[in-house]
């Protein structure tokens, strides 16, 4: 009986060929870890995943001495988080474009520590650094010009409806089952103290449900992608109610969660033509 021993050859790289990690510059400021994780959670759904839209494959993080702003958009929806947070050591306003994967990793990193933990942030010309205790996350900054989000925030959306967030989410989930497979479109029709949500499909038929609303303006109808609307409502999950502000059928609608200090978040959703 003869036996043969298999031999394996491990192919690797020389240690000198491994990419050199950039030197970590001096810390710019310290952020509350939970606050940063919460901002990422509230806006991450609006980050683009299309490789062709490179500058939108992440979010804009803006730091100023008295607050933190984070913005994400994929061109169809926009999510804005604005949190008051004193950063006395910050000498000037800072704006960085952080990639999607890096932000999601930062969220996981920041979700674990106990209350009061902080993340030290620093940057050089090409990288941003997030340090939490003995752990360090380094990411290459996105390059390009982020859209001027302030210019697209509605100025004249005077028709405001207050809706129960959970009730609206449940109705949209049920009605959207009959939305067409291509656009996933649903129609929202506002009337006095009511919102009718409807969808139709040539194959499956039509669905309609009514949600109570605090609304006293003239009626208006507007169409949305149901999946986008559900992601928006899901991101505002801690809110008890949500304010929907609309102008007309063709203009972006603005959504602001309320209750549990949720007023610091604003969402825009572009309409569909149905």
C-alpha positions as CSV (number, residue, x, y, z in Angstrom):
1,X,0.0,0.0,0.0
2,X,1.4,3.3,-0.9
3,X,0.3,6.6,0.3
4,X,0.6,10.0,-1.3
5,X,0.8,13.2,0.6
6,X,-0.7,16.2,-1.2
7,X,1.4,19.3,-1.2
8,X,0.0,22.8,-1.3
9,X,1.7,25.9,-2.4
10,X,0.5,29.1,-0.9
11,X,0.8,32.0,-3.3
12,X,0.9,35.5,-1.7
13,X,2.4,38.9,-2.1
14,X,5.5,40.4,-0.6
15,X,4.7,42.5,2.4
16,X,6.2,45.5,0.6
17,X,3.6,45.1,-2.1
18,X,0.7,45.6,0.3
19,X,-0.9,49.0,0.0
20,X,0.6,51.5,2.5
21,X,-1.9,52.9,4.8
22,X,-2.0,56.7,4.9
23,X,-0.8,58.5,8.0
24,X,-3.6,59.6,10.2
25,X,-3.6,63.4,10.5
26,X,-4.4,65.4,13.6
27,X,-8.0,65.1,14.8
28,X,-10.4,67.8,13.5
29,X,-13.2,67.1,16.1
30,X,-14.9,64.5,18.2
31,X,-18.5,63.4,17.4
32,X,-21.0,61.6,19.6
33,X,-20.9,58.1,18.2
34,X,-24.6,57.4,18.6
35,X,-25.5,60.7,16.9
36,X,-23.4,59.9,13.9
37,X,-24.9,56.4,13.7
38,X,-28.4,57.8,13.9
39,X,-27.7,60.2,11.0
40,X,-26.4,57.5,8.8
41,X,-29.4,55.3,9.6
42,X,-31.8,58.1,8.7
43,X,-30.3,59.0,5.3
44,X,-28.6,55.8,4.0
45,X,-31.6,54.6,2.0
46,X,-31.3,57.6,-0.3
47,X,-27.6,57.0,-1.3
48,X,-27.3,55.9,-4.9
49,X,-26.0,52.4,-5.7
50,X,-25.5,53.1,-9.4
51,X,-21.8,53.0,-10.2
52,X,-22.3,55.5,-13.0
53,X,-23.4,58.2,-10.5
54,X,-20.1,58.1,-8.6
55,X,-20.5,61.4,-6.7
56,X,-23.9,60.2,-5.3
57,X,-22.5,56.8,-4.1
58,X,-22.3,58.2,-0.6
59,X,-23.3,61.2,1.4
60,X,-22.2,64.7,2.2
61,X,-21.1,65.2,5.8
62,X,-21.0,68.8,6.9
63,X,-19.6,69.8,10.3
64,X,-19.9,73.2,11.9
65,X,-19.3,74.4,15.4
66,X,-22.9,74.0,16.5
67,X,-24.1,71.1,14.5
68,X,-23.9,68.2,12.1
69,X,-25.5,67.9,8.7
70,X,-25.7,64.8,6.5
71,X,-27.3,64.6,3.0
72,X,-27.8,61.8,0.5
73,X,-29.6,61.7,-2.8
74,X,-29.9,59.4,-5.8
75,X,-31.8,61.9,-8.0
76,X,-35.2,60.5,-7.1
77,X,-35.3,61.2,-3.4
78,X,-33.2,63.2,-0.9
79,X,-32.6,62.6,2.8
80,X,-31.4,65.4,5.1
81,X,-30.4,65.0,8.7
82,X,-29.6,68.2,10.7
83,X,-28.6,67.7,14.3
84,X,-27.6,70.3,16.9
85,X,-24.3,69.3,18.4
86,X,-21.7,71.5,20.0
87,X,-18.2,71.0,18.4
88,X,-16.2,73.8,20.2
89,X,-12.9,72.4,19.0
90,X,-13.9,72.8,15.4
91,X,-12.1,75.8,14.0
92,X,-13.9,76.0,10.7
93,X,-16.7,74.4,8.7
94,X,-15.8,71.0,7.2
95,X,-17.5,69.2,4.3
96,X,-16.5,65.7,3.1
97,X,-18.0,63.3,0.6
98,X,-18.0,59.9,2.3
99,X,-18.5,56.7,0.3
100,X,-21.6,54.5,1.0
101,X,-19.7,51.5,2.3
102,X,-17.6,53.6,4.6
103,X,-20.7,55.2,6.1
104,X,-22.4,51.9,6.7
105,X,-19.2,50.6,8.3
106,X,-19.1,53.7,10.5
107,X,-22.7,53.0,11.6
108,X,-21.8,49.5,12.7
109,X,-18.7,50.8,14.4
110,X,-20.7,53.5,16.2
111,X,-23.7,51.3,17.1
112,X,-21.6,49.1,19.5
113,X,-20.2,51.4,22.1
114,X,-21.9,52.5,25.3
115,X,-23.6,55.9,25.7
116,X,-21.2,58.8,25.6
117,X,-18.6,57.2,23.3
118,X,-17.1,59.5,20.7
119,X,-15.6,59.2,17.3
120,X,-12.6,61.3,16.3
121,X,-12.7,62.5,12.8
122,X,-9.7,63.7,10.7
123,X,-9.0,64.1,7.0
124,X,-6.3,64.7,4.5
125,X,-6.6,65.7,0.8
126,X,-7.8,62.2,-0.3
127,X,-9.0,60.4,2.8
128,X,-11.3,60.6,5.8
129,X,-10.6,58.8,9.1
130,X,-13.0,57.7,11.8
131,X,-11.3,56.6,15.1
132,X,-13.2,54.9,17.9
133,X,-11.1,53.6,20.7
134,X,-8.5,51.3,19.3
135,X,-10.3,50.9,16.0
136,X,-9.7,53.1,12.9
137,X,-11.7,53.2,9.7
138,X,-10.0,54.9,6.7
139,X,-11.9,55.7,3.5
140,X,-11.0,57.4,0.3
141,X,-13.1,60.5,-0.2
142,X,-15.5,60.7,-3.2
143,X,-14.4,63.3,-5.7
144,X,-16.7,65.6,-7.6
145,X,-19.3,68.2,-6.9
146,X,-22.3,67.1,-4.7
147,X,-25.6,68.7,-5.9
148,X,-26.7,71.9,-4.3
149,X,-29.3,70.3,-2.1
150,X,-30.4,73.6,-0.6
151,X,-31.6,74.9,-4.0
152,X,-34.0,71.9,-4.4
153,X,-35.7,72.2,-0.9
154,X,-39.3,73.3,-1.6
155,X,-40.0,76.9,-0.8
156,X,-43.7,77.1,-1.5
157,X,-45.2,73.7,-0.5
158,X,-48.1,75.3,1.3
159,X,-50.4,72.3,1.4
160,X,-49.5,70.4,4.6
161,X,-51.1,67.2,5.8
162,X,-50.4,65.5,9.1
163,X,-50.6,61.7,9.0
164,X,-50.1,58.8,11.3
165,X,-46.9,57.3,10.2
166,X,-47.7,53.7,11.0
167,X,-51.2,53.8,9.5
168,X,-49.8,55.4,6.3
169,X,-47.0,52.8,6.0
170,X,-49.5,49.9,6.5
171,X,-51.9,51.2,3.8
172,X,-49.1,51.8,1.3
173,X,-47.8,48.3,1.9
174,X,-51.2,46.8,1.2
175,X,-52.2,49.0,-1.8
176,X,-48.8,48.7,-3.4
177,X,-49.3,44.9,-3.9
178,X,-51.5,45.9,-6.9
179,X,-49.1,48.5,-8.3
180,X,-47.6,47.7,-11.7
181,X,-44.3,45.9,-11.8
182,X,-42.5,48.5,-13.8
183,X,-43.0,51.8,-12.0
184,X,-44.4,50.5,-8.7
185,X,-46.6,53.6,-8.8
186,X,-49.3,54.5,-6.3
187,X,-51.5,57.6,-6.3
188,X,-52.1,59.7,-3.2
189,X,-55.2,62.0,-3.3
190,X,-55.5,64.5,-0.5
191,X,-59.0,65.8,0.4
192,X,-60.5,67.4,3.5
193,X,-59.2,65.4,6.5
194,X,-58.5,62.3,4.4
195,X,-55.9,60.8,2.2
196,X,-56.9,58.2,-0.4
197,X,-54.1,55.8,-1.5
198,X,-54.7,53.8,-4.7
199,X,-53.0,51.6,-7.2
200,X,-54.0,49.7,-10.3
201,X,-52.6,47.0,-12.6
202,X,-54.0,45.7,-15.9
203,X,-53.3,42.2,-14.6
204,X,-54.4,42.3,-11.0
205,X,-57.0,45.0,-10.7
206,X,-57.3,48.0,-8.4
207,X,-56.9,48.8,-4.7
208,X,-58.0,51.8,-2.7
209,X,-57.8,52.7,1.0
210,X,-58.3,55.9,3.0
211,X,-56.2,57.2,5.8
212,X,-57.3,59.9,8.2
213,X,-55.4,63.1,7.8
214,X,-55.3,66.6,9.3
215,X,-55.7,68.5,6.1
216,X,-57.8,71.6,5.3
217,X,-56.5,72.8,1.9
218,X,-57.9,72.2,-1.6
219,X,-57.6,68.7,-3.0
220,X,-54.4,67.5,-4.8
221,X,-53.3,64.2,-6.3
222,X,-49.7,63.1,-6.6
223,X,-48.1,59.8,-7.7
224,X,-45.0,58.1,-6.1
225,X,-42.9,55.1,-6.4
226,X,-44.3,52.9,-3.6
227,X,-41.0,51.3,-2.7
228,X,-39.3,54.7,-2.3
229,X,-42.2,55.9,-0.1
230,X,-42.0,52.8,2.1
231,X,-38.2,53.2,2.5
232,X,-38.8,56.8,3.5
233,X,-41.4,55.9,6.1
234,X,-39.3,53.1,7.4
235,X,-36.3,55.4,8.0
236,X,-38.6,57.6,10.1
237,X,-39.6,54.6,12.1
238,X,-39.4,56.3,15.6
239,X,-41.8,59.0,14.5
240,X,-45.4,58.9,15.6
241,X,-46.6,61.1,12.8
242,X,-45.3,62.6,9.6
243,X,-46.0,65.9,7.9
244,X,-46.4,65.8,4.1
245,X,-46.1,69.0,2.2
246,X,-47.1,69.2,-1.4
247,X,-47.4,72.0,-4.0
248,X,-48.9,70.2,-7.1
249,X,-48.8,67.0,-9.1
250,X,-45.4,67.8,-10.7
251,X,-43.3,69.1,-7.8
252,X,-41.3,67.2,-5.2
253,X,-43.1,66.5,-1.9
254,X,-41.5,67.1,1.4
255,X,-41.9,64.8,4.4
256,X,-40.9,65.7,8.0
257,X,-41.2,63.2,10.8
258,X,-42.5,64.6,14.1
259,X,-42.5,63.2,17.6
260,X,-39.6,61.9,19.5
261,X,-37.4,64.7,18.3
262,X,-37.7,63.6,14.7
263,X,-38.1,67.2,13.3
264,X,-34.4,67.3,12.5
265,X,-35.0,65.1,9.5
266,X,-36.3,66.1,6.1
267,X,-37.1,63.9,3.1
268,X,-37.9,64.9,-0.5
269,X,-39.5,62.5,-3.0
270,X,-40.0,63.2,-6.7
271,X,-43.4,62.5,-8.1
272,X,-44.4,59.9,-10.8
273,X,-46.7,60.7,-13.7
274,X,-49.4,58.1,-13.5
